[in-house]
Amino acid sequence: MNIKGIARKDRRTKDLAKRIKPGEIAIIKHKDIDEVAAMSLSEARIKAVINLDKTISGKYPNQGPSILHEAGIPIFESEEVEIMEKFQEGDSIEVTGDHIVYNGEVIGECIHLDKNKIEELLQVGYDNIEEELDKFIENTLDYAKREKGLVLGKIDIPEISTKMKKRHVLVVVRGRDYKKDLSAMRNYINEINPILIGVDGGGDALMEFGYTPDMIVGDMDSVSDRCLKAAGEIVVHAYPDGRAPGLERVESLGIDPVVFSTPGTSEDITFLLAHHYGASLIVALGTHNSMIEFLEKGRSGMASTFLVRLKVGDILVDAKGVNQLYGSSLKPKYLVFLAVTALIPIVMISLMYPPMFEILKLIQIKIKLLFGY
């Protein structure tokens, strides 16, 4: 396989995805490419990925490589990390067979992860899943004992300006198929007018569909400046020790955010906020709640998510995958029926109104002349 194109490089895939352009080659160092990273690269319509780490380590069956393959984006893997230093971003590179070429010289070797290779490596992950599941359960239970304050109300919830009492709250996360799910929810959004909350990049997802988020919650590492400036309120997720990595960025934009310091994920604290401030219903779209998704996010357990869902479960509706519930399509026979139905009143008027009848006859003659009848 030979591929040539402009190269963009970054050790953080989420940062690279923000600036890479269609048709370019992504050079990353990403062990176990996860679903979200693969989606961001796929949406950028790139030409290929060169990964300088184990794309599938076999620890667990990460789904990112399959997503890239389904999108028609070839994955090449190389162990030569120094390749990143051998060219400048924006230079043209080429993958020829099992060689990476720059300015006519081979700068590294690589292998192509085709469908069979991806499936072979994923099978190793599936074979290890029982061992990982044991560790995951143990960690979840261990963390749950320490984080039980999430359920018992032993955390300080900050004051916010967004009014949620007796309102529906739609929480959007950029998980798999979030676009399809959000499209399926259009009627709900337009009719119910829920409070719209984006978890990090979920805010940009809402804006892609023409909606302005009422609130953005997260550590602010995957949301655009444009979205932060447009949103009604910003809640920065801080660690239990008070450190808030996203605070400086938000303040640099002239925004005065709310800081929420608590264990758990940004999705978890969003549910806690909505529940605490009286939402009548929480609708979660694109959220992460499976073991594989948590392992992909680098979390060894899901205690906080388990506990928070216990707390808010009576008003929580998970709309992830809602696009699969019903898929309607306008069949050709329906179009024919619609056209015939629309012609009936025209024919009736023509028979009752002679001038209209003459016009239709004239149109008929014109059509015959046009097609040479």
N, C-alpha and C positions, 0 to 999 in steps of 0.2 A: 504493500500500500504506500503510495506517494502522496504527501500532503504538503502544501506550501502556503505560508501566510504570515501576516504581522503577528508578532508575539507580545503578549502581556504577561507579566510575572508578578507574583505576590505569594508570600507564605500564608496569608489569610485569604481563603477563598471568598469569604463574604465581602472583603474589601475589593478584591479583583472584580467580582461580579458587578460592582457599581460602575466600573469604568470601561470594561471590555466591550468591544463593538461586534456586531454581526460579522461573521466570516473570519474572525481572528482566532489565534491559537492561545489557549490558556496554559500557562506554566505554573503549577501549584506544588505545594508540599503538604499533602493532606492525607493522613492515615485514616483508613476506613471512611471513604467519601460518603457522607450522609445524604439523606433524602432532600433536606432543605438546600444544601450546597449544590446538589445536582440540579434541582429545580431552578435555582438562580442562574446557573450556567446554561441550562437548556433554554430558559426564557430569553437569554441574551443572544441566542441563535449563533453560537460560536462554531468554528470549524472542527476543532479537536481539542483534547485535553492531554497534556503531558504531565504526569504526576511523579514527583520525585520521592514518593513514599509508597508504602503498601496500600494499594487501592482497596484491597480486601485482605485483611490480616488473618481472617479465619476465627477471630475471637467470637464474633457473632455475625449473622447474615445481614450486613448493612445493605440498604436498598438503593443507595445512590448510583452505583455503576449500572444497574439495570435500567434506571430512569434515563441515564445518558445514552445507553445503547438503544432504547426504544425511541429516543429523539433523533437517532441517526448520527450521534456524535461519537467518533472513535476515541478510545482511551489508550494511551501509550504509557507504559510504566518504565521508569529508569531509576537506578540506584545512585546515579552520579549527581549528587546535590550541587556540586560546584558548577554545573551547567548554567545555573542562574547568573553567575558572575561573568560568563563568557560572552554576553551580548547585552545590549541596551534595550530597554523596553521600547517598542515601536520598530525594532529591527525586523527584517524578514528572516524566518528560519524555515527549514524543510525537514520533513520526516521521510526518509527513503528506505524502505524495507525496515531493517532493525537499527538504522543509524539516524542520529539527529545532526543535521548539517547546517552550518552557518558560514556565509561567505565562501562557499565551496569546500570548506574543511569539516571533517567529522569531529564534533565536539562531545559526542556521547553515544552510548548504545541504549536501545529500548526494546521492549516487547509490546506487541499489540494484544490487548485483552479483548478477544472476540467473544461472541455469545457463548461458545463452548467453554472457554477459559473462565468467563465470569461465573457460569453455572457450576463449574468444577470447584472454584474457590468458595462460592456461597455454600456448597454442600458441606465443606469443612466447618463453616460457621454453624450450619444447622446441626451438625454432629456434636458441636460443643455447647449447644443451647441449653441442655439439661444442667450442665455444670454452672453456666452463667445464671440460669434461673435460680438455682440454689443460693448463689451469692446475692442475687438481686433481692430475693425474699428476705434473707437474713439482714441485709442492709436496710431494707424498707422497715422491717419491724424494729430494728435498733434505732433508726432515726425517728420513727413514730413515737417512741417513748420520750425522746428529747423534744420533739416538736408538737406534742399534744396540746400545747397552749393555743395552737391555731383553732382547735375545736372548742376549747374551754373558754376562749375569749381573753386569754392572758397576754394579749399583744396590744400595743398602742396603735390605733388606727387614726391616721391624720385627718384633719378637716379638709374637705374639698368644696369647691363651688358648684360643681355639676349636680343638678337636682335629679335624683333617681327615684324618689319615693313614689311607689305605685306605678312605676313605668317599666316597660320592657327594656332590657339592656342586651344589645347584640355585641358579643366579644369576638373579634376577628383576629386570627393568627394565620400567618402564611405557612400553613401545613399543606400536605399533598392535596391536589385538586381543589384548592381554596377558590380558584377562579370559577370553576364549574359550580361549586356550592354557593358562592356569592351571587352568581347569575341566577341560580334557582331560587334565591331568597329575595329577588328584586320586588316582587309583589308584596311580600311581607313587609319589607322595609318601607315601601311607598305608602302602604295602607296603615300600618301600625305606628310608623314614625318612632322607632325605638331609639334610646340613647346609643350612639355608635362609639365603641371603644376599640382602638387598634392596639394590639400588643406588639410593640416595636414595629417591624415592617408591615404588620397588619393595618397600620394607619395608611401606608402607601397603597395597600390593596384596596381599601375603601375609596381612596382618591382616584384610583384607576377606573372605578365604576361611577365616578361623578359625585361621590358623597364626601362631605367634610366631617372628619372625626370630632366628636364632642370631647374625647379624651384620648391621650396616648399614655400607655403604661409600659415601663420596661427599663432596661439598662441603656437604651438609646444607641445600640451598636449597629442596628440594621434599618434605621428609619432615616428618611431624607430630611435635610434642613427645611425644604419646602413644606413638608408635612408637619414638622414641628411648629413652624410659624403659623400654619393655617388652623391647627387644632385648637379647640376651645380651652383645654386644660392639659397640663403635662404632669404626670406622676412618675418620678424617678425611683426605681427599685434599688434600695441600698442593702448591703449585707447586714447581718445582725450586729456586727461591730461598728456600724455606722458608715463604713466606706461606701461611696456611691460613684462608681466609675463614669457614669453618664452625666453627672451633675455639672462638671466643668463645661462640657460641650453645650449643654442646654443654656447655661448662664451666658456663655459667649455669644449666643444668639439674641441676648437681651430678654430672655424669658425667665420669669420667676416661677420655678416649679414647686410642686409639693414633693417631699421626700418621704418614702414609706420604707422603713427599715424592719425587715422580717425575713425569716428563712423561707425557703420554697422558691418556686418559679414565678416569673412575672404573670403568667396565666393565673396562678393560684391567688396572688394578691389582688388581681382584678376581680375575681369572683368574690373575695372577701369584702372588697370595697362595695360592690353592688349589693351584696347581701346585707352588710352593715347599714347601708343607707337606704334600705327599704324597697329595693327593686321588686316588682311583682313577679317577674320572670327573667331568668338569665338564659340567653341562647348562645351557645358556644359553637363557633365555626372554625374548623381547621386546627383545633387544639391537639396537643400531644398527650396521649394517655395509654400508650402501649409500652411494653418493656423494650422493644427494639428502638422505638422513638427516644426513650430515655437514655438508652445506651449510646445512641447516636449523638445525643446532646452532652455526653460525657458524665452523666449522672448514674451512680451505682445503685440508686434506689428511688422510689417514688412516694416516700412517706408524706410529704407535704401535699401532693396532689390527691393521694388517697384520703388524707384527713380533711382537706378542704371540701372535697366532693361529699364526704360524709356530712359536713356541716351545712352545705348549701343545696344538697341533693333534692330537697322537696320543691325547689323552684328552678332547678337546672334542666335545660333541654340541650342535648348534644346533637348539633345539626351537621356534624362531620359526615360527609358522604351523602348528604341529602339529595344531591343531584341524581343519585342512582335509584331513588324511590320511584320516580316516574319520568319517563322520557317521551314526550309527545312529538309527533312529526306530521307535517301536512302532506298527505298522500296525493299522488296525481289524480286519482279518481275524485277526490274531494274538490280539487281545483276545477275539473271539468264540470262537476255538478254545480259549483258556485258560478261558473261562467254561464251555463245554461239558465240557471235561475235568474241571473242578472239580465239576460236577454229577453225574458218573458214580458216584463213591463214595456220594454222598447217595442217589441212586436205588436203588443196590444195597442199602444199609442199610435203606432204607424197605421194600423188597420182602421182606427177611429179618426185619424187626422190625415186626409189625403196629401197635403204638402209634404208631410214627413215621409209618407209612403214613396213619393216621387224622389225624395232625397236618397232614401235607401236603395231605390232602383238605380239611381245615378252612381252610387258607390259600388253597387254590384257590377255595373258595366265597366267602371274604372278598373276594378280588380281583374276582370276578364281580359281587358286590354293589356294590363300590366304583365299578366302571366301568359299572354299569347293565346288565349282560348278563342 
